[in-house]
Amino acid sequence: MTLATDLRPGIMMIPVLESDDLEVVAFTLDAEPEVIHALGDCLNEAEWQRAAELRLERDRRRFIATRGQLRHVLASRIGIPPSKIDLEYGRLGKPFLSPRTPGRALHFSVSRSEDVAVIALSATREVGVDIEALRPLPEADDIAALCFSAPEQELYRNLVPEERLLAFFRSWTRLEAVSKALGCGLGSEINPDERDFTITAIAPKPGYVGTVVVRN
């Protein structure tokens, strides 16, 4: 696969990672109104309804930018117009290409945090990606105690306080990425073995951390 270039003027694409069967691109979400409007042209009625349900205008704008750019990225890889991308959703909301979508099969995962979104793509393997903006999180210790494995919790507790935030988000994005690849939620009855995945840390932009995984 080839790293992406700008698909819409005014949206900055950031190549993050490329290997034989994995591509990760990031893009910024805050753009001029005319750019957001152009990206929204390919959304379907259900996507516009989801955008309308968001309370803040900023969140509506970022949702439209994410979903529009996702459609453009998928369409550029498959070779069809963005409006022809037909998405379906798993039990917990993970999007995937409908069998009705013409063109080759393509696995993908998308994650958004503040003004950055990331898309991971693979032609042959299930993929999951998650990013987070580094920010104060007073409940990080409680979340770690609830969600991290016993060895992870021990490592986390042994860190000095100023090192914990970065460590927390690195572990959290890894858990989320694996869950997305499996199509399940954190805390589900499925207990994934991370040895089943190739796990790679990513940094799409200064101030952000993330993880992308593909099934082995």
Secondary structure, 3 states (H helix, E strand, C coil): CCCCCCCCCCCCEEEEEEECCEEEEEEECCCCHHHHHHHHCCCCHHHHHHHHCCCCHHHHHHHHHHHHHHHHHHHHHHCCCHHHCCEEECCCCCEEECCCCCCCCCEEEEEEECCEEEEEEECCCCEEEEEEECCCCCCHHHHHHHHCCHHHHHHHHCCCHHHHHHHHHHHHHHHHHHHHHHCCCCCCCCCCCHHHEEEEEECCCCCEEEEEEEEC
